[in-house]
């Protein structure tokens, strides 16, 4: 308990230092050409597992990223690590992620693993399922440690699935069907995708990568979109945030 308390205060007062790979990444991200077809980009599919869902107090307990290029998963190119949180691990978190305090006690702290993660993301598009939640925690840490956030454009596979259904439903009343699910597991089952362990950062990153590739290829076959057009289409969706 004492170690966790010390970690908490050390994390709170971690000095901000410039990170060259962060600055390089953000320069590349801001200069990215958004008028290319979806298969022209390099993607990093991201997933985090958390102690909980309250952004102000929760911590990352595992972090994973998978490379996608040419709308294919690149074998062997991934990042996965457990992360020692700066707060005590709630029991509910252990029940969900099956990560115990004993598994995390010798794991690296977030500030030790973020540089490798940022370098892996360098100059790529980020993809995730409900990625806003993952980026909220990642960017909170980046802001605290390095004084800036990741500038990479992000794509949300949940929003892509909404857009795909919106474009292909036969009736406008389908959007009010309460039986429709946008969870990662339900979408994978619906589309017949390979299945991976849920509530595991690497498993969920791989699951999201397969879902993203499926939706991107479907979109390319029916109505080819550039990245910019995909963003505009997503912004017209009534639930887009």
VOBA-1610 file (N, C-alpha, C; in pm, whole numbers, padded with zeros to 5 digits, always signed):
BEGIN
Unk+00082-00121+00000Unk+00000+00000+00000Unk+00086+00126+00000Unk+00192+00128+00083Unk+00280+00244+00089Unk+00342+00271-00047Unk+00385+00163-00117Unk+00446+00182-00250Unk+00346+00243-00347Unk+00220+00201-00339Unk+00118+00254-00429Unk+00092+00401-00401Unk+00093+00440-00273Unk+00073+00580-00238Unk+00188+00665-00290Unk+00312+00615-00272Unk+00428+00688-00323Unk+00423+00700-00475Unk+00386+00592-00543Unk+00373+00595-00688Unk+00271+00699-00733Unk+00162+00708-00657Unk+00056+00803-00691Unk+00110+00945-00689Unk+00179+00982-00579Unk+00227+01119-00569Unk+00344+01145-00664Unk+00426+01044-00689Unk+00533+01062-00787Unk+00476+01085-00926Unk+00369+01011-00959Unk+00304+01029-01089Unk+00242+01166-01102Unk+00183+01215-00993Unk+00119+01346-00995Unk+00220+01458-01020Unk+00341+01439-00967Unk+00440+01546-00973Unk+00556+01515-01068Unk+00533+01421-01160Unk+00635+01388-01258Unk+00670+01512-01340Unk+00796+01546-01348Unk+00838+01665-01422Unk+00814+01648-01571Unk+00766+01755-01635Unk+00747+01752-01780Unk+00881+01764-01849Unk+00907+01676-01943Unk+01028+01682-02021Unk+00994+01664-02168Unk+01064+01735-02254Unk+01040+01721-02398Unk+01079+01580-02442Unk+00999+01522-02530Unk+01025+01389-02581Unk+01041+01400-02733Unk+01163+01379-02783Unk+01187+01398-02927Unk+01093+01319-03017Unk+01063+01193-02982Unk+00977+01114-03068Unk+00834+01166-03067Unk+00791+01230-02956Unk+00660+01293-02951Unk+00654+01413-03044Unk+00757+01496-03041Unk+00761+01613-03127Unk+00767+01574-03274Unk+00845+01471-03305Unk+00855+01422-03442Unk+00721+01365-03487Unk+00658+01285-03401Unk+00529+01226-03434Unk+00425+01334-03463Unk+00417+01435-03378Unk+00315+01537-03394Unk+00337+01620-03520Unk+00463+01645-03556Unk+00490+01717-03681Unk+00445+01635-03802Unk+00471+01505-03801Unk+00428+01417-03910Unk+00276+01408-03916Unk+00212+01399-03800Unk+00066+01387-03795Unk-00002+01512-03850Unk+00049+01629-03815Unk-00013+01753-03861Unk+00007+01774-04010Unk+00113+01715-04065Unk+00140+01731-04209Unk+00076+01621-04293Unk+00004+01529-04232Unk-00051+01414-04303Unk-00151+01456-04410Unk-00138+01400-04528Unk-00232+01424-04638Unk-00358+01341-04614Unk-00471+01407-04597Unk-00595+01337-04566Unk-00680+01309-04690Unk-00624+01329-04807Unk-00700+01310-04932Unk-00660+01183-05006Unk-00608+01085-04935Unk-00573+00957-04996Unk-00678+00852-04960Unk-00681+00744-05040Unk-00770+00633-05010Unk-00726+00564-04882Unk-00818+00491-04819Unk-00790+00433-04688Unk-00677+00331-04689Unk-00656+00264-04803Unk-00549+00163-04808Unk-00411+00223-04826Unk-00402+00356-04835Unk-00273+00421-04856Unk-00202+00455-04725Unk-00270+00442-04612Unk-00214+00485-04485Unk-00157+00369-04404Unk-00072+00406-04310Unk-00025+00312-04208Unk-00103+00342-04080Unk-00155+00238-04019Unk-00241+00253-03902Unk-00178+00187-03780Unk-00210+00242-03664Unk-00179+00178-03537Unk-00310+00157-03463Unk-00346+00031-03442Unk-00471-00002-03373Unk-00440-00015-03224Unk-00510+00063-03142Unk-00475+00083-03002Unk-00585+00029-02910Unk-00544-00027-02797Unk-00640-00060-02693Unk-00571-00047-02557Unk-00647+00001-02460Unk-00599+00009-02322Unk-00696-00065-02231Unk-00646-00118-02122Unk-00731-00169-02015Unk-00705-00080-01893Unk-00811-00052-01819Unk-00807+00051-01717Unk-00849-00002-01580Unk-00814+00073-01476Unk-00863+00040-01343Unk-01011+00069-01331Unk-01063+00158-01414Unk-01205+00196-01413Unk-01231+00293-01527Unk-01344+00365-01523Unk-01383+00451-01634Unk-01392+00599-01598Unk-01349+00636-01478Unk-01353+00776-01438Unk-01221+00842-01475Unk-01224+00927-01577Unk-01101+00981-01635Unk-01014+01054-01534Unk-01073+01115-01434Unk-00995+01196-01341Unk-00915+01114-01240Unk-00954+00988-01220Unk-00889+00912-01113Unk-00834+00777-01157Unk-00879+00723-01270Unk-00838+00588-01308Unk-00702+00587-01376Unk-00646+00467-01390Unk-00513+00451-01448Unk-00514+00336-01550Unk-00419+00341-01642Unk-00400+00235-01740Unk-00328+00117-01672Unk-00378-00006-01696Unk-00311-00124-01641Unk-00252-00213-01750Unk-00291-00193-01875Unk-00224-00260-01987Unk-00248-00179-02114Unk-00155-00192-02207Unk-00154-00108-02327Unk-00105-00193-02443Unk-00177-00185-02556Unk-00138-00264-02674Unk-00159-00182-02800Unk-00078-00212-02901Unk-00090-00148-03031Unk-00049-00247-03138Unk-00124-00251-03247Unk-00102-00344-03358Unk-00089-00264-03487Unk+00005-00303-03572Unk+00027-00231-03697Unk-00060-00287-03810Unk-00123-00196-03885Unk-00199-00230-04005Unk-00147-00145-04121Unk-00113-00211-04231Unk-00065-00140-04349Unk-00119-00208-04473Unk-00165-00128-04570Unk-00228-00186-04689Unk-00354-00262-04654Unk-00421-00220-04546Unk-00540-00286-04492Unk-00514-00432-04462Unk-00393-00459-04410Unk-00355-00592-04361Unk-00279-00577-04230Unk-00300-00670-04140Unk-00221-00672-04016Unk-00078-00711-04050Unk+00018-00635-04000Unk+00159-00664-04026Unk+00208-00763-03920Unk+00241-00886-03957Unk+00281-00987-03858Unk+00403-00942-03778Unk+00396-00964-03649Unk+00511-00936-03563Unk+00529-00791-03524Unk+00451-00700-03579Unk+00466-00558-03545Unk+00356-00518-03446Unk+00389-00525-03319Unk+00293-00489-03216Unk+00368-00448-03090Unk+00296-00381-03002Unk+00345-00344-02869Unk+00243-00393-02769Unk+00289-00458-02663Unk+00198-00499-02555Unk+00274-00497-02424Unk+00215-00436-02325Unk+00278-00432-02194Unk+00174-00418-02084Unk+00200-00481-01971Unk+00127-00450-01849Unk+00182-00319-01794Unk+00102-00249-01717Unk+00142-00121-01661Unk+00106-00118-01513Unk+00203-00083-01431Unk+00178-00072-01287Unk+00105+00058-01259Unk-00021+00052-01211Unk-00094+00177-01186Unk-00043+00247-01062Unk-00069+00377-01056Unk-00025+00457-00941Unk-00130+00459-00831Unk-00239+00384-00848Unk-00343+00376-00746Unk-00372+00228-00719Unk-00431+00196-00605Unk-00467+00056-00578Unk-00562+00002-00684Unk-00543-00125-00719Unk-00626-00188-00821Unk-00760-00231-00763Unk-00872-00177-00814Unk-01003-00217-00760Unk-01032-00364-00791Unk-01109-00429-00704Unk-01144-00569-00725Unk-01222-00589-00854Unk-01310-00493-00889Unk-01391-00506-01010Unk-01302-00509-01134Unk-01190-00436-01129Unk-01096-00437-01241Unk-01035-00575-01259Unk-00999-00639-01149Unk-00944-00774-01156Unk-01046-00872-01214Unk-01172-00858-01174Unk-01276-00945-01227Unk-01294-00929-01377Unk-01280-00806-01427Unk-01301-00780-01569Unk-01178-00821-01652Unk-01059-00777-01609Unk-00938-00796-01690Unk-00855-00918-01649Unk-00889-00976-01533Unk-00814-01090-01480Unk-00668-01052-01453Unk-00646-00926-01420Unk-00513-00878-01382Unk-00514-00851-01232Unk-00430-00920-01159Unk-00425-00906-01013Unk-00315-00809-00973Unk-00322-00756-00851Unk-00213-00670-00802Unk-00077-00739-00809Unk-00074-00871-00787Unk+00052-00945-00791Unk+00112-00945-00931Unk+00027-00950-01034Unk+00076-00947-01172Unk+00133-00810-01209Unk+00081-00705-01146Unk+00118-00570-01185Unk+00227-00508-01099Unk+00257-00568-00985Unk+00348-00504-00891Unk+00487-00483-00949Unk+00532-00572-01037Unk+00665-00558-01097Unk+00659-00506-01242Unk+00540-00469-01287Unk+00526-00414-01423Unk+00583-00272-01427Unk+00625-00224-01544Unk+00676-00086-01553Unk+00564+00015-01531Unk+00601+00132-01483Unk+00506+00242-01471Unk+00478+00300-01610Unk+00370+00376-01621Unk+00329+00427-01752Unk+00435+00516-01815Unk+00503+00598-01734Unk+00603+00688-01792Unk+00723+00610-01849Unk+00739+00484-01808Unk+00848+00403-01862Unk+00814+00341-01997Unk+00685+00319-02024Unk+00646+00251-02148Unk+00592+00346-02255Unk+00553+00466-02216Unk+00495+00558-02314Unk+00590+00593-02429Unk+00720+00617-02405Unk+00808+00650-02518Unk+00809+00543-02626Unk+00813+00415-02589Unk+00810+00308-02689Unk+00677+00308-02764Unk+00567+00329-02692Unk+00436+00334-02754Unk+00426+00450-02853Unk+00472+00568-02813Unk+00466+00686-02900Unk+00553+00665-03024Unk+00670+00607-03006Unk+00757+00578-03121Unk+00689+00481-03217Unk+00616+00382-03163Unk+00545+00286-03247Unk+00433+00355-03326Unk+00372+00456-03266Unk+00262+00529-03331Unk+00311+00635-03429Unk+00439+00657-03435Unk+00495+00774-03504Unk+00445+00788-03648Unk+00376+00899-03674Unk+00332+00933-03809Unk+00220+00847-03864Unk+00150+00772-03779Unk+00044+00683-03826Unk-00094+00735-03785Unk-00196+00680-03850Unk-00333+00702-03806Unk-00364+00607-03691Unk-00434+00655-03590Unk-00470+00570-03477Unk-00613+00520-03494Unk-00634+00394-03460Unk-00765+00330-03472Unk-00798+00264-03339Unk-00924+00270-03300Unk-00966+00201-03179Unk-01117+00188-03177Unk-01167+00101-03091Unk-01311+00087-03074Unk-01353+00175-02957Unk-01429+00280-02988Unk-01456+00387-02891Unk-01323+00447-02848Unk-01245+00487-02948Unk-01106+00528-02924Unk-01095+00654-02840Unk-01202+00733-02833Unk-01196+00853-02751Unk-01164+00823-02606Unk-01211+00709-02556Unk-01183+00672-02418Unk-01036+00638-02399Unk-00981+00558-02492Unk-00839+00523-02483Unk-00752+00648-02490Unk-00783+00737-02585Unk-00700+00855-02605Unk-00713+00953-02489Unk-00825+00951-02420Unk-00842+01039-02304Unk-00736+01007-02198Unk-00715+00879-02174Unk-00618+00838-02072Unk-00475+00852-02123Unk-00451+00813-02248Unk-00316+00825-02304Unk-00273+00971-02311Unk-00362+01056-02358Unk-00325+01197-02373Unk-00317+01270-02240Unk-00392+01224-02142Unk-00377+01283-02008Unk-00235+01260-01958Unk-00184+01138-01979Unk-00047+01107-01936Unk+00054+01184-02020Unk+00031+01191-02150Unk+00125+01265-02237Unk+00131+01412-02199Unk+00016+01471-02169Unk+00013+01611-02130Unk+00089+01633-02001Unk+00070+01541-01905Unk+00135+01554-01775Unk+00287+01536-01787Unk+00329+01440-01869Unk+00471+01406-01874Unk+00549+01492-01974Unk+00485+01523-02087Unk+00559+01587-02197Unk+00503+01723-02238Unk+00394+01765-02174Unk+00339+01897-02202Unk+00264+01908-02333Unk+00234+01796-02397Unk+00155+01798-02522Unk+00088+01664-02544Unk-00013+01666-02631Unk-00090+01547-02662Unk-00049+01490-02796Unk-00084+01364-02820Unk-00063+01305-02952Unk-00155+01373-03053Unk-00098+01415-03166Unk-00175+01488-03267Unk-00227+01396-03378Unk-00203+01266-03367Unk-00243+01173-03473Unk-00394+01175-03497Unk-00439+01181-03623Unk-00581+01163-03651Unk-00626+01025-03603Unk-00751+01016-03556Unk-00803+00890-03501Unk-00928+00846-03577Unk-00943+00717-03591Unk-01065+00658-03647Unk-01127+00565-03544Unk-01259+00573-03530Unk-01331+00493-03433Unk-01410+00384-03506Unk-01378+00257-03480Unk-01447+00149-03550Unk-01595+00141-03511Unk-01630+00188-03393Unk-01771+00191-03356Unk-01847+00288-03446Unk-01789+00406-03471Unk-01852+00504-03559Unk-01853+00454-03704Unk-01747+00385-03743Unk-01744+00329-03878Unk-01855+00225-03897Unk-01880+00144-03794Unk-01987+00045-03802Unk-02123+00114-03810Unk-02142+00222-03735Unk-02266+00299-03743Unk-02286+00354-03884Unk-02180+00409-03940Unk-02187+00466-04075Unk-02217+00358-04178Unk-02153+00242-04164Unk-02177+00132-04257Unk-02323+00087-04253Unk-02377+00072-04134Unk-02517+00033-04122Unk-02610+00141-04176Unk-02576+00266-04149Unk-02659+00376-04195Unk-02668+00379-04347Unk-02558+00348-04413Unk-02555+00352-04559Unk-02621+00231-04623Unk-02636+00123-04547Unk-02683-00002-04607Unk-02817-00050-04554Unk-02880+00024-04464Unk-03011-00019-04415Unk-03118+00010-04519Unk-03219-00075-04523Unk-03325-00062-04623Unk-03433+00037-04580Unk-03438+00069-04450Unk-03541+00160-04400Unk-03480+00257-04301Unk-03529+00379-04303Unk-03478+00479-04209Unk-03514+00447-04065Unk-03613+00358-04046Unk-03653+00323-03910Unk-03554+00229-03843Unk-03461+00170-03922Unk-03363+00079-03865Unk-03273+00145-03764Unk-03253+00275-03777Unk-03163+00343-03684Unk-03219+00349-03542Unk-03349+00320-03528Unk-03410+00321-03394Unk-03426+00181-03336Unk-03369+00080-03401Unk-03380-00058-03356Unk-03291-00078-03233Unk-03354-00101-03118Unk-03278-00114-02993Unk-03204-00246-02983Unk-03229-00339-03075Unk-03161-00468-03072Unk-03021-00460-03132Unk-02991-00352-03201Unk-02861-00336-03264Unk-02755-00310-03158Unk-02645-00383-03167Unk-02535-00366-03072Unk-02409-00320-03145Unk-02334-00233-03080Unk-02208-00186-03136Unk-02090-00226-03048Unk-02107-00325-02962Unk-01993-00372-02885Unk-01896-00444-02979Unk-01771-00445-02941Unk-01669-00508-03024Unk-01698-00656-03045Unk-01736-00725-02939Unk-01762-00869-02948Unk-01882-00898-03038Unk-01989-00820-03024Unk-02109-00844-03104Unk-02086-00813-03252Unk-02011-00709-03281Unk-01981-00677-03421Unk-01893-00785-03483Unk-01795-00835-03408Unk-01709-00942-03458Unk-01791-01067-03490Unk-01885-01099-03401Unk-01970-01216-03426Unk-02061-01194-03546Unk-02120-01076-03555Unk-02210-01045-03666Unk-02141-01055-03801Unk-02017-01008-03809Unk-01946-01006-03936Unk-01861-01131-03960Unk-01868-01227-03868Unk-01796-01353-03886Unk-01645-01338-03880Unk-01596-01252-03792Unk-01452-01226-03782Unk-01386-01324-03685Unk-01255-01348-03699Unk-01183-01429-03600Unk-01201-01368-03461Unk-01206-01452-03359Unk-01231-01404-03224Unk-01104-01412-03140Unk-01089-01311-03053Unk-00974-01302-02964Unk-01024-01280-02821Unk-00940-01307-02721Unk-00982-01289-02582Unk-01027-01146-02554Unk-01145-01132-02494Unk-01197-00999-02462Unk-01137-00948-02332Unk-01139-00816-02315Unk-01087-00749-02196Unk-00939-00780-02173Unk-00870-00800-02283Unk-00724-00812-02284Unk-00675-00713-02389Unk-00583-00626-02353Unk-00546-00517-02443Unk-00501-00567-02580Unk-00415-00669-02583Unk-00367-00720-02712Unk-00479-00791-02787Unk-00560-00871-02716Unk-00672-00939-02780Unk-00771-00840-02839Unk-00803-00735-02765Unk-00898-00635-02814Unk-00839-00553-02928Unk-00708-00526-02923Unk-00644-00454-03034Unk-00650-00536-03162Unk-00623-00666-03152Unk-00633-00753-03270Unk-00777-00763-03319Unk-00872-00775-03227Unk-01013-00780-03265Unk-01054-00653-03338Unk-01010-00539-03285Unk-01041-00411-03347Unk-00975-00398-03484Unk-00853-00450-03497Unk-00783-00444-03626Unk-00862-00521-03733Unk-00910-00641-03698Unk-00989-00719-03794Unk-01119-00647-03829Unk-01184-00585-03730Unk-01307-00512-03757Unk-01280-00392-03846Unk-01173-00319-03818Unk-01138-00203-03901Unk-01112-00244-04045Unk-01032-00348-04064Unk-01000-00392-04200Unk-01128-00435-04274Unk-01215-00507-04205Unk-01341-00550-04265Unk-01424-00430-04311Unk-01441-00330-04224Unk-01523-00214-04257Unk-01457-00128-04364Unk-01325-00112-04356Unk-01255-00030-04456Unk-01263-00094-04594Unk-01249-00226-04603Unk-01258-00294-04732Unk-01399-00290-04787Unk-01499-00306-04700Unk-01638-00297-04744Unk-01667-00158-04800Unk-01619-00057-04731Unk-01639+00081-04776Unk-01570+00104-04910Unk-01450+00052-04926Unk-01374+00071-05050Unk-01445+00006-05170Unk-01514-00107-05146Unk-01581-00176-05256Unk-01709-00105-05301Unk-01778-00042-05207Unk-01907+00018-05239Unk-01895+00166-05275Unk-01844+00244-05181Unk-01828+00388-05204Unk-01690+00429-05157Unk-01589+00421-05245Unk-01452+00454-05203Unk-01446+00595-05143Unk-01383+00605-05028Unk-01372+00732-04958Unk-01226+00762-04929Unk-01192+00888-04934Unk-01064+00931-04880Unk-01080+00945-04729Unk-00969+00962-04660Unk-00976+00982-04517Unk-01059+01105-04483Unk-01040+01213-04555Unk-01115+01336-04528Unk-01265+01314-04548Unk-01301+01243-04655Unk-01442+01216-04682Unk-01503+01126-04575Unk-01424+01032-04525Unk-01473+00945-04418Unk-01501+01026-04292Unk-01413+01121-04261Unk-01438+01208-04146Unk-01566+01288-04165Unk-01583+01344-04285Unk-01703+01423-04311Unk-01829+01339-04301Unk-01824+01218-04354Unk-01939+01128-04346Unk-01971+01096-04201Unk-01867+01071-04120Unk-01888+01041-03979Unk-01948+01158-03905Unk-01912+01279-03941Unk-01964+01397-03872Unk-02112+01419-03901Unk-02162+01361-04010Unk-02304+01373-04040Unk-02388+01272-03962Unk-02320+01172-03903Unk-02393+01073-03824Unk-02444+01139-03696Unk-02569+01113-03660Unk-02634+01185-03553Unk-02571+01162-03416Unk-02499+01048-03398Unk-02439+01019-03266Unk-02290+01053-03262Unk-02239+01110-03368Unk-02095+01136-03373Unk-02056+01240-03271Unk-01947+01216-03198Unk-01895+01315-03102Unk-01747+01336-03126
//
